[in-house]
């Protein structure tokens, strides 16, 4: 693993410290690695056109939204 260092402004440092205090992350390095992975993942899902986006989703087996909503409603009724 390569070490990369960076400078951040005071507001960003404050937000980093808040996240660390929440206990979700064990270190600044872990937090920054997660943020970078998430950023890169989102950038990779950008499409040049609607056609490209449609092709991406057609390759996936996604449930119709109505089925998902009915499933959630059924789970709520079981509570």
N, CA, C and O atoms as a CHARMM CRD file, in Angstrom:
* protein
*
  316
    1    1 UNK  N      0.85000  -1.17400   0.00000 PROA 1      0.00000
    2    1 UNK  CA     0.00000   0.00000   0.00000 PROA 1      0.00000
    3    1 UNK  C      0.89400   1.23500   0.00000 PROA 1      0.00000
    4    1 UNK  O      1.88400   1.29700   0.72900 PROA 1      0.00000
    5    2 UNK  N      0.53900   2.20800  -0.81600 PROA 2      0.00000
    6    2 UNK  CA     1.33000   3.43300  -0.92800 PROA 2      0.00000
    7    2 UNK  C      0.77700   4.50200   0.01300 PROA 2      0.00000
    8    2 UNK  O     -0.43300   4.59700   0.21500 PROA 2      0.00000
    9    3 UNK  N      1.66300   5.29500   0.57700 PROA 3      0.00000
   10    3 UNK  CA     1.25900   6.40100   1.43800 PROA 3      0.00000
   11    3 UNK  C      1.08100   7.64800   0.59000 PROA 3      0.00000
   12    3 UNK  O      1.93800   7.99300  -0.22500 PROA 3      0.00000
   13    4 UNK  N     -0.05600   8.32500   0.79700 PROA 4      0.00000
   14    4 UNK  CA    -0.36100   9.57000   0.10000 PROA 4      0.00000
   15    4 UNK  C     -0.71900  10.58700   1.17000 PROA 4      0.00000
   16    4 UNK  O     -1.56700  10.32200   2.02100 PROA 4      0.00000
   17    5 UNK  N     -0.08600  11.73800   1.13200 PROA 5      0.00000
   18    5 UNK  CA    -0.42000  12.76000   2.12900 PROA 5      0.00000
   19    5 UNK  C     -1.10300  13.93600   1.44100 PROA 5      0.00000
   20    5 UNK  O     -0.89800  14.18600   0.25300 PROA 5      0.00000
   21    6 UNK  N     -1.91700  14.65000   2.21000 PROA 6      0.00000
   22    6 UNK  CA    -2.64700  15.78400   1.66300 PROA 6      0.00000
   23    6 UNK  C     -2.91000  16.79500   2.76500 PROA 6      0.00000
   24    6 UNK  O     -2.85200  16.46700   3.95000 PROA 6      0.00000
   25    7 UNK  N     -3.19800  18.01100   2.36800 PROA 7      0.00000
   26    7 UNK  CA    -3.57700  19.05700   3.31200 PROA 7      0.00000
   27    7 UNK  C     -5.06500  19.30700   3.15300 PROA 7      0.00000
   28    7 UNK  O     -5.59700  19.25400   2.04400 PROA 7      0.00000
   29    8 UNK  N     -5.73900  19.58100   4.26900 PROA 8      0.00000
   30    8 UNK  CA    -7.16300  19.89300   4.23700 PROA 8      0.00000
   31    8 UNK  C     -7.41000  21.18900   4.99800 PROA 8      0.00000
   32    8 UNK  O     -6.64300  21.55900   5.88700 PROA 8      0.00000
   33    9 UNK  N     -8.49100  21.86900   4.63500 PROA 9      0.00000
   34    9 UNK  CA    -8.81500  23.10500   5.33300 PROA 9      0.00000
   35    9 UNK  C     -9.40600  22.78500   6.71100 PROA 9      0.00000
   36    9 UNK  O     -9.69100  21.62700   7.01400 PROA 9      0.00000
   37   10 UNK  N     -9.58400  23.80000   7.52800 PROA 10     0.00000
   38   10 UNK  CA   -10.05000  23.60800   8.90300 PROA 10     0.00000
   39   10 UNK  C    -11.42300  22.95200   8.97500 PROA 10     0.00000
   40   10 UNK  O    -11.65500  22.09500   9.82800 PROA 10     0.00000
   41   11 UNK  N    -12.33200  23.34200   8.09300 PROA 11     0.00000
   42   11 UNK  CA   -13.68100  22.75900   8.10800 PROA 11     0.00000
   43   11 UNK  C    -13.63300  21.26400   7.79400 PROA 11     0.00000
   44   11 UNK  O    -14.32200  20.46900   8.43400 PROA 11     0.00000
   45   12 UNK  N    -12.82800  20.89100   6.82300 PROA 12     0.00000
   46   12 UNK  CA   -12.70300  19.47300   6.46800 PROA 12     0.00000
   47   12 UNK  C    -12.07000  18.70100   7.61800 PROA 12     0.00000
   48   12 UNK  O    -12.50900  17.59700   7.93900 PROA 12     0.00000
   49   13 UNK  N    -11.04800  19.26900   8.23600 PROA 13     0.00000
   50   13 UNK  CA   -10.40700  18.62300   9.38500 PROA 13     0.00000
   51   13 UNK  C    -11.40700  18.43300  10.51200 PROA 13     0.00000
   52   13 UNK  O    -11.41800  17.38600  11.15900 PROA 13     0.00000
   53   14 UNK  N    -12.25100  19.44000  10.75600 PROA 14     0.00000
   54   14 UNK  CA   -13.27600  19.35200  11.80400 PROA 14     0.00000
   55   14 UNK  C    -14.24700  18.20800  11.50300 PROA 14     0.00000
   56   14 UNK  O    -14.60100  17.44000  12.39700 PROA 14     0.00000
   57   15 UNK  N    -14.67500  18.09700  10.24200 PROA 15     0.00000
   58   15 UNK  CA   -15.59300  17.01800   9.85400 PROA 15     0.00000
   59   15 UNK  C    -14.92600  15.64800  10.00000 PROA 15     0.00000
   60   15 UNK  O    -15.56700  14.68600  10.42100 PROA 15     0.00000
   61   16 UNK  N    -13.64200  15.56100   9.65200 PROA 16     0.00000
   62   16 UNK  CA   -12.90500  14.30700   9.83700 PROA 16     0.00000
   63   16 UNK  C    -12.88300  13.91100  11.30900 PROA 16     0.00000
   64   16 UNK  O    -13.12600  12.75400  11.65100 PROA 16     0.00000
   65   17 UNK  N    -12.59400  14.86600  12.16800 PROA 17     0.00000
   66   17 UNK  CA   -12.53600  14.58700  13.60900 PROA 17     0.00000
   67   17 UNK  C    -13.89900  14.13700  14.14000 PROA 17     0.00000
   68   17 UNK  O    -13.97400  13.23000  14.96800 PROA 17     0.00000
   69   18 UNK  N    -14.97800  14.77100  13.66400 PROA 18     0.00000
   70   18 UNK  CA   -16.32500  14.36500  14.08600 PROA 18     0.00000
   71   18 UNK  C    -16.60000  12.91400  13.69300 PROA 18     0.00000
   72   18 UNK  O    -17.13000  12.13600  14.48700 PROA 18     0.00000
   73   19 UNK  N    -16.24100  12.56400  12.47900 PROA 19     0.00000
   74   19 UNK  CA   -16.46000  11.19500  12.02100 PROA 19     0.00000
   75   19 UNK  C    -15.62600  10.19500  12.82600 PROA 19     0.00000
   76   19 UNK  O    -16.09600   9.10200  13.14400 PROA 19     0.00000
   77   20 UNK  N    -14.41100  10.56800  13.14700 PROA 20     0.00000
   78   20 UNK  CA   -13.57000   9.68600  13.95000 PROA 20     0.00000
   79   20 UNK  C    -14.14900   9.49800  15.34300 PROA 20     0.00000
   80   20 UNK  O    -14.15400   8.38200  15.86400 PROA 20     0.00000
   81   21 UNK  N    -14.63100  10.56100  15.94700 PROA 21     0.00000
   82   21 UNK  CA   -15.21400  10.47700  17.28700 PROA 21     0.00000
   83   21 UNK  C    -16.48800   9.64500  17.30900 PROA 21     0.00000
   84   21 UNK  O    -16.84900   9.09100  18.34800 PROA 21     0.00000
   85   22 UNK  N    -17.17600   9.55100  16.16500 PROA 22     0.00000
   86   22 UNK  CA   -18.40600   8.76000  16.10400 PROA 22     0.00000
   87   22 UNK  C    -18.11200   7.27000  16.27000 PROA 22     0.00000
   88   22 UNK  O    -19.00600   6.49300  16.60400 PROA 22     0.00000
   89   23 UNK  N    -16.87000   6.87500  16.04000 PROA 23     0.00000
   90   23 UNK  CA   -16.47900   5.48300  16.20000 PROA 23     0.00000
   91   23 UNK  C    -16.66200   4.63800  14.94400 PROA 23     0.00000
   92   23 UNK  O    -16.32900   3.45200  14.94100 PROA 23     0.00000
   93   24 UNK  N    -17.18100   5.22900  13.89200 PROA 24     0.00000
   94   24 UNK  CA   -17.39300   4.46400  12.66400 PROA 24     0.00000
   95   24 UNK  C    -16.06800   4.09000  11.99700 PROA 24     0.00000
   96   24 UNK  O    -15.97000   3.06400  11.32500 PROA 24     0.00000
   97   25 UNK  N    -15.05400   4.93300  12.19200 PROA 25     0.00000
   98   25 UNK  CA   -13.74500   4.69700  11.59900 PROA 25     0.00000
   99   25 UNK  C    -12.69700   4.63000  12.70200 PROA 25     0.00000
  100   25 UNK  O    -12.79300   5.33500  13.70600 PROA 25     0.00000
  101   26 UNK  N    -11.69500   3.77400  12.50500 PROA 26     0.00000
  102   26 UNK  CA   -10.64600   3.61200  13.51300 PROA 26     0.00000
  103   26 UNK  C     -9.52200   4.63000  13.35100 PROA 26     0.00000
  104   26 UNK  O     -8.79600   4.92300  14.30100 PROA 26     0.00000
  105   27 UNK  N     -9.38500   5.16800  12.13600 PROA 27     0.00000
  106   27 UNK  CA    -8.29200   6.10800  11.88600 PROA 27     0.00000
  107   27 UNK  C     -8.65000   7.03700  10.73400 PROA 27     0.00000
  108   27 UNK  O     -9.58300   6.78200   9.97100 PROA 27     0.00000
  109   28 UNK  N     -7.88300   8.12500  10.62600 PROA 28     0.00000
  110   28 UNK  CA    -8.07200   9.03100   9.49000 PROA 28     0.00000
  111   28 UNK  C     -7.79000   8.30300   8.18300 PROA 28     0.00000
  112   28 UNK  O     -8.47100   8.52200   7.18100 PROA 28     0.00000
  113   29 UNK  N     -6.79600   7.44700   8.20000 PROA 29     0.00000
  114   29 UNK  CA    -6.45300   6.70400   6.98300 PROA 29     0.00000
  115   29 UNK  C     -7.62000   5.84800   6.51600 PROA 29     0.00000
  116   29 UNK  O     -7.93700   5.82500   5.32600 PROA 29     0.00000
  117   30 UNK  N     -8.26300   5.14200   7.44500 PROA 30     0.00000
  118   30 UNK  CA    -9.40700   4.30500   7.08500 PROA 30     0.00000
  119   30 UNK  C    -10.53300   5.15900   6.50000 PROA 30     0.00000
  120   30 UNK  O    -11.15000   4.78600   5.50200 PROA 30     0.00000
  121   31 UNK  N    -10.79200   6.30000   7.12300 PROA 31     0.00000
  122   31 UNK  CA   -11.84200   7.20200   6.66100 PROA 31     0.00000
  123   31 UNK  C    -11.54100   7.72600   5.25900 PROA 31     0.00000
  124   31 UNK  O    -12.42200   7.73300   4.39900 PROA 31     0.00000
  125   32 UNK  N    -10.32000   8.16000   5.02600 PROA 32     0.00000
  126   32 UNK  CA    -9.93900   8.71400   3.71900 PROA 32     0.00000
  127   32 UNK  C     -9.96300   7.62700   2.65100 PROA 32     0.00000
  128   32 UNK  O    -10.39200   7.88000   1.52500 PROA 32     0.00000
  129   33 UNK  N     -9.50400   6.40700   2.99000 PROA 33     0.00000
  130   33 UNK  CA    -9.55600   5.30900   2.01800 PROA 33     0.00000
  131   33 UNK  C    -10.99800   5.03500   1.60300 PROA 33     0.00000
  132   33 UNK  O    -11.27900   4.86200   0.41700 PROA 33     0.00000
  133   34 UNK  N    -11.91600   4.99400   2.57600 PROA 34     0.00000
  134   34 UNK  CA   -13.33200   4.74600   2.27200 PROA 34     0.00000
  135   34 UNK  C    -13.87800   5.85700   1.39100 PROA 34     0.00000
  136   34 UNK  O    -14.57500   5.59400   0.41100 PROA 34     0.00000
  137   35 UNK  N    -13.55900   7.11800   1.74400 PROA 35     0.00000
  138   35 UNK  CA   -14.06000   8.25300   0.96500 PROA 35     0.00000
  139   35 UNK  C    -13.55300   8.17800  -0.47600 PROA 35     0.00000
  140   35 UNK  O    -14.31000   8.43700  -1.41200 PROA 35     0.00000
  141   36 UNK  N    -12.29900   7.83300  -0.65600 PROA 36     0.00000
  142   36 UNK  CA   -11.74400   7.73000  -2.00900 PROA 36     0.00000
  143   36 UNK  C    -12.37500   6.58100  -2.79700 PROA 36     0.00000
  144   36 UNK  O    -12.68300   6.73500  -3.97900 PROA 36     0.00000
  145   37 UNK  N    -12.57000   5.42400  -2.14200 PROA 37     0.00000
  146   37 UNK  CA   -13.22600   4.30200  -2.82700 PROA 37     0.00000
  147   37 UNK  C    -14.63500   4.68600  -3.26400 PROA 37     0.00000
  148   37 UNK  O    -15.04000   4.39600  -4.39000 PROA 37     0.00000
  149   38 UNK  N    -15.38600   5.34300  -2.36700 PROA 38     0.00000
  150   38 UNK  CA   -16.74800   5.76400  -2.70300 PROA 38     0.00000
  151   38 UNK  C    -16.74900   6.76100  -3.86000 PROA 38     0.00000
  152   38 UNK  O    -17.56800   6.66000  -4.77300 PROA 38     0.00000
  153   39 UNK  N    -15.83300   7.71700  -3.81700 PROA 39     0.00000
  154   39 UNK  CA   -15.73100   8.72400  -4.87700 PROA 39     0.00000
  155   39 UNK  C    -15.42400   8.06300  -6.22400 PROA 39     0.00000
  156   39 UNK  O    -16.06400   8.36700  -7.23100 PROA 39     0.00000
  157   40 UNK  N    -14.45300   7.17000  -6.23400 PROA 40     0.00000
  158   40 UNK  CA   -14.06100   6.49000  -7.47000 PROA 40     0.00000
  159   40 UNK  C    -15.20700   5.63400  -7.97900 PROA 40     0.00000
  160   40 UNK  O    -15.46100   5.59600  -9.18300 PROA 40     0.00000
  161   41 UNK  N    -15.89800   4.95000  -7.08700 PROA 41     0.00000
  162   41 UNK  CA   -17.03200   4.11900  -7.48000 PROA 41     0.00000
  163   41 UNK  C    -18.12100   4.95400  -8.14200 PROA 41     0.00000
  164   41 UNK  O    -18.66700   4.55900  -9.17200 PROA 41     0.00000
  165   42 UNK  N    -18.43800   6.10100  -7.55800 PROA 42     0.00000
  166   42 UNK  CA   -19.46000   6.97500  -8.14700 PROA 42     0.00000
  167   42 UNK  C    -19.02100   7.50300  -9.50400 PROA 42     0.00000
  168   42 UNK  O    -19.83400   7.59800 -10.42300 PROA 42     0.00000
  169   43 UNK  N    -17.75000   7.84800  -9.64200 PROA 43     0.00000
  170   43 UNK  CA   -17.24600   8.36100 -10.91700 PROA 43     0.00000
  171   43 UNK  C    -17.33100   7.29700 -12.00600 PROA 43     0.00000
  172   43 UNK  O    -17.55400   7.62400 -13.17200 PROA 43     0.00000
  173   44 UNK  N    -17.15700   6.03600 -11.64200 PROA 44     0.00000
  174   44 UNK  CA   -17.19300   4.95900 -12.61600 PROA 44     0.00000
  175   44 UNK  C    -18.61000   4.68500 -13.10800 PROA 44     0.00000
  176   44 UNK  O    -18.78700   4.05400 -14.15000 PROA 44     0.00000
  177   45 UNK  N    -19.61400   5.14800 -12.38000 PROA 45     0.00000
  178   45 UNK  CA   -20.99100   4.91900 -12.78200 PROA 45     0.00000
  179   45 UNK  C    -21.57500   6.09300 -13.54800 PROA 45     0.00000
  180   45 UNK  O    -22.79300   6.19100 -13.69200 PROA 45     0.00000
  181   46 UNK  N    -20.73600   6.97400 -14.03400 PROA 46     0.00000
  182   46 UNK  CA   -21.20800   8.09300 -14.84900 PROA 46     0.00000
  183   46 UNK  C    -21.29700   7.63700 -16.29300 PROA 46     0.00000
  184   46 UNK  O    -20.40300   6.95600 -16.79500 PROA 46     0.00000
  185   47 UNK  N    -22.37000   8.01200 -16.95300 PROA 47     0.00000
  186   47 UNK  CA   -22.58500   7.60400 -18.33300 PROA 47     0.00000
  187   47 UNK  C    -22.50400   8.80900 -19.24900 PROA 47     0.00000
  188   47 UNK  O    -22.81700   9.93500 -18.86300 PROA 47     0.00000
  189   48 UNK  N    -22.07900   8.54100 -20.46700 PROA 48     0.00000
  190   48 UNK  CA   -21.96400   9.59300 -21.46700 PROA 48     0.00000
  191   48 UNK  C    -23.32100   9.95300 -22.06300 PROA 48     0.00000
  192   48 UNK  O    -23.51400  11.07400 -22.53300 PROA 48     0.00000
  193   49 UNK  N    -24.26100   9.00900 -22.04600 PROA 49     0.00000
  194   49 UNK  CA   -25.56600   9.25700 -22.64900 PROA 49     0.00000
  195   49 UNK  C    -26.61800   8.40800 -21.94400 PROA 49     0.00000
  196   49 UNK  O    -26.29500   7.49100 -21.19000 PROA 49     0.00000
  197   50 UNK  N    -27.87500   8.73000 -22.20300 PROA 50     0.00000
  198   50 UNK  CA   -28.97100   7.92600 -21.63800 PROA 50     0.00000
  199   50 UNK  C    -28.91300   6.50600 -22.17700 PROA 50     0.00000
  200   50 UNK  O    -29.19500   5.55000 -21.45300 PROA 50     0.00000
  201   51 UNK  N    -28.55000   6.36600 -23.43700 PROA 51     0.00000
  202   51 UNK  CA   -28.46400   5.03800 -24.04400 PROA 51     0.00000
  203   51 UNK  C    -27.43000   4.18200 -23.31300 PROA 51     0.00000
  204   51 UNK  O    -27.66400   2.99900 -23.06700 PROA 51     0.00000
  205   52 UNK  N    -26.31300   4.76600 -22.97400 PROA 52     0.00000
  206   52 UNK  CA   -25.26500   4.05200 -22.24000 PROA 52     0.00000
  207   52 UNK  C    -25.78300   3.63700 -20.86000 PROA 52     0.00000
  208   52 UNK  O    -25.49600   2.53100 -20.40100 PROA 52     0.00000
  209   53 UNK  N    -26.53700   4.50500 -20.20100 PROA 53     0.00000
  210   53 UNK  CA   -27.09700   4.19700 -18.88900 PROA 53     0.00000
  211   53 UNK  C    -28.11100   3.05900 -19.01000 PROA 53     0.00000
  212   53 UNK  O    -28.10000   2.13000 -18.20200 PROA 53     0.00000
  213   54 UNK  N    -28.98500   3.12700 -20.01100 PROA 54     0.00000
  214   54 UNK  CA   -29.97900   2.06200 -20.20800 PROA 54     0.00000
  215   54 UNK  C    -29.30000   0.71100 -20.42800 PROA 54     0.00000
  216   54 UNK  O    -29.72700  -0.29900 -19.87000 PROA 54     0.00000
  217   55 UNK  N    -28.25400   0.69500 -21.23400 PROA 55     0.00000
  218   55 UNK  CA   -27.50800  -0.53600 -21.49100 PROA 55     0.00000
  219   55 UNK  C    -26.93400  -1.08500 -20.19200 PROA 55     0.00000
  220   55 UNK  O    -26.98000  -2.29100 -19.95200 PROA 55     0.00000
  221   56 UNK  N    -26.39600  -0.21300 -19.35800 PROA 56     0.00000
  222   56 UNK  CA   -25.83700  -0.62800 -18.06800 PROA 56     0.00000
  223   56 UNK  C    -26.89800  -1.32600 -17.23100 PROA 56     0.00000
  224   56 UNK  O    -26.65000  -2.40900 -16.70100 PROA 56     0.00000
  225   57 UNK  N    -28.08400  -0.72000 -17.10200 PROA 57     0.00000
  226   57 UNK  CA   -29.11800  -1.27500 -16.24600 PROA 57     0.00000
  227   57 UNK  C    -29.81500  -2.48600 -16.86000 PROA 57     0.00000
  228   57 UNK  O    -30.30900  -3.34100 -16.12500 PROA 57     0.00000
  229   58 UNK  N    -29.86700  -2.57900 -18.17300 PROA 58     0.00000
  230   58 UNK  CA   -30.47500  -3.74600 -18.80400 PROA 58     0.00000
  231   58 UNK  C    -29.68000  -5.01400 -18.50900 PROA 58     0.00000
  232   58 UNK  O    -30.23800  -6.11100 -18.50000 PROA 58     0.00000
  233   59 UNK  N    -28.39500  -4.86700 -18.27300 PROA 59     0.00000
  234   59 UNK  CA   -27.54000  -6.01800 -17.97000 PROA 59     0.00000
  235   59 UNK  C    -27.74800  -6.51100 -16.53500 PROA 59     0.00000
  236   59 UNK  O    -27.28700  -7.59800 -16.18900 PROA 59     0.00000
  237   60 UNK  N    -28.41800  -5.74800 -15.71800 PROA 60     0.00000
  238   60 UNK  CA   -28.64500  -6.10000 -14.31800 PROA 60     0.00000
  239   60 UNK  C    -30.05300  -6.65200 -14.15100 PROA 60     0.00000
  240   60 UNK  O    -30.98000  -6.25200 -14.85500 PROA 60     0.00000
  241   61 UNK  N    -30.19900  -7.57100 -13.21400 PROA 61     0.00000
  242   61 UNK  CA   -31.54900  -8.07100 -12.94200 PROA 61     0.00000
  243   61 UNK  C    -32.11200  -7.28000 -11.76100 PROA 61     0.00000
  244   61 UNK  O    -31.79900  -7.56100 -10.60400 PROA 61     0.00000
  245   62 UNK  N    -32.92800  -6.31000 -12.06800 PROA 62     0.00000
  246   62 UNK  CA   -33.51400  -5.44000 -11.05800 PROA 62     0.00000
  247   62 UNK  C    -35.00500  -5.73400 -10.94000 PROA 62     0.00000
  248   62 UNK  O    -35.69000  -5.97800 -11.93300 PROA 62     0.00000
  249   63 UNK  N    -35.48400  -5.70500  -9.71300 PROA 63     0.00000
  250   63 UNK  CA   -36.90900  -5.92400  -9.49000 PROA 63     0.00000
  251   63 UNK  C    -37.66900  -4.65000  -9.83800 PROA 63     0.00000
  252   63 UNK  O    -37.16800  -3.54700  -9.61800 PROA 63     0.00000
  253   64 UNK  N    -38.87900  -4.79700 -10.38100 PROA 64     0.00000
  254   64 UNK  CA   -39.70600  -3.61400 -10.63600 PROA 64     0.00000
  255   64 UNK  C    -39.99300  -2.87300  -9.32600 PROA 64     0.00000
  256   64 UNK  O    -40.14800  -3.49200  -8.27400 PROA 64     0.00000
  257   65 UNK  N    -40.06100  -1.55600  -9.40300 PROA 65     0.00000
  258   65 UNK  CA   -40.23900  -0.75400  -8.18800 PROA 65     0.00000
  259   65 UNK  C    -41.50400  -1.13600  -7.43000 PROA 65     0.00000
  260   65 UNK  O    -41.51500  -1.10900  -6.19900 PROA 65     0.00000
  261   66 UNK  N    -42.57100  -1.49000  -8.14500 PROA 66     0.00000
  262   66 UNK  CA   -43.81200  -1.88200  -7.48300 PROA 66     0.00000
  263   66 UNK  C    -43.62500  -3.09600  -6.59100 PROA 66     0.00000
  264   66 UNK  O    -44.18900  -3.15500  -5.49800 PROA 66     0.00000
  265   67 UNK  N    -42.83800  -4.06500  -7.04500 PROA 67     0.00000
  266   67 UNK  CA   -42.56800  -5.25900  -6.23700 PROA 67     0.00000
  267   67 UNK  C    -41.79600  -4.89700  -4.97800 PROA 67     0.00000
  268   67 UNK  O    -42.07200  -5.42400  -3.90000 PROA 67     0.00000
  269   68 UNK  N    -40.83900  -4.00800  -5.11300 PROA 68     0.00000
  270   68 UNK  CA   -40.04100  -3.59400  -3.96300 PROA 68     0.00000
  271   68 UNK  C    -40.91500  -2.87900  -2.93600 PROA 68     0.00000
  272   68 UNK  O    -40.80100  -3.12900  -1.73600 PROA 68     0.00000
  273   69 UNK  N    -41.78700  -1.99100  -3.41000 PROA 69     0.00000
  274   69 UNK  CA   -42.67100  -1.24900  -2.50500 PROA 69     0.00000
  275   69 UNK  C    -43.60900  -2.20300  -1.77400 PROA 69     0.00000
  276   69 UNK  O    -43.80500  -2.06800  -0.56600 PROA 69     0.00000
  277   70 UNK  N    -44.18800  -3.15800  -2.48400 PROA 70     0.00000
  278   70 UNK  CA   -45.09000  -4.12600  -1.85300 PROA 70     0.00000
  279   70 UNK  C    -44.35500  -4.96100  -0.81200 PROA 70     0.00000
  280   70 UNK  O    -44.90900  -5.26000   0.24600 PROA 70     0.00000
  281   71 UNK  N    -43.13000  -5.33500  -1.10100 PROA 71     0.00000
  282   71 UNK  CA   -42.33400  -6.11600  -0.14200 PROA 71     0.00000
  283   71 UNK  C    -42.10200  -5.30400   1.12900 PROA 71     0.00000
  284   71 UNK  O    -42.24000  -5.82600   2.23500 PROA 71     0.00000
  285   72 UNK  N    -41.75500  -4.04100   0.97300 PROA 72     0.00000
  286   72 UNK  CA   -41.52000  -3.17000   2.13200 PROA 72     0.00000
  287   72 UNK  C    -42.80800  -3.00600   2.93700 PROA 72     0.00000
  288   72 UNK  O    -42.78400  -3.06200   4.16600 PROA 72     0.00000
  289   73 UNK  N    -43.91100  -2.80700   2.25800 PROA 73     0.00000
  290   73 UNK  CA   -45.20000  -2.67300   2.95700 PROA 73     0.00000
  291   73 UNK  C    -45.51600  -3.93400   3.75300 PROA 73     0.00000
  292   73 UNK  O    -45.98900  -3.85900   4.88700 PROA 73     0.00000
  293   74 UNK  N    -45.25400  -5.08200   3.15700 PROA 74     0.00000
  294   74 UNK  CA   -45.49600  -6.34600   3.85700 PROA 74     0.00000
  295   74 UNK  C    -44.62400  -6.49400   5.08000 PROA 74     0.00000
  296   74 UNK  O    -45.07100  -7.00000   6.11000 PROA 74     0.00000
  297   75 UNK  N    -43.36700  -6.05200   4.97500 PROA 75     0.00000
  298   75 UNK  CA   -42.46900  -6.11700   6.12300 PROA 75     0.00000
  299   75 UNK  C    -42.93500  -5.19300   7.23300 PROA 75     0.00000
  300   75 UNK  O    -42.82100  -5.53600   8.41000 PROA 75     0.00000
  301   76 UNK  N    -43.46000  -4.01900   6.87600 PROA 76     0.00000
  302   76 UNK  CA   -43.95700  -3.06600   7.87100 PROA 76     0.00000
  303   76 UNK  C    -45.17700  -3.63200   8.58700 PROA 76     0.00000
  304   76 UNK  O    -45.35000  -3.41700   9.78700 PROA 76     0.00000
  305   77 UNK  N    -46.02400  -4.35600   7.85500 PROA 77     0.00000
  306   77 UNK  CA   -47.21100  -4.93100   8.45900 PROA 77     0.00000
  307   77 UNK  C    -46.85800  -6.02100   9.45400 PROA 77     0.00000
  308   77 UNK  O    -47.59800  -6.26000  10.40800 PROA 77     0.00000
  309   78 UNK  N    -45.71700  -6.69100   9.23500 PROA 78     0.00000
  310   78 UNK  CA   -45.28000  -7.76300  10.12700 PROA 78     0.00000
  311   78 UNK  C    -44.72000  -7.22500  11.44100 PROA 78     0.00000
  312   78 UNK  O    -44.55600  -7.97900  12.40000 PROA 78     0.00000
  313   79 UNK  N    -44.42900  -5.93300  11.49000 PROA 79     0.00000
  314   79 UNK  CA   -43.83600  -5.35300  12.71100 PROA 79     0.00000
  315   79 UNK  C    -44.79700  -5.22500  13.81100 PROA 79     0.00000
  316   79 UNK  O    -44.43900  -4.75600  14.89200 PROA 79     0.00000
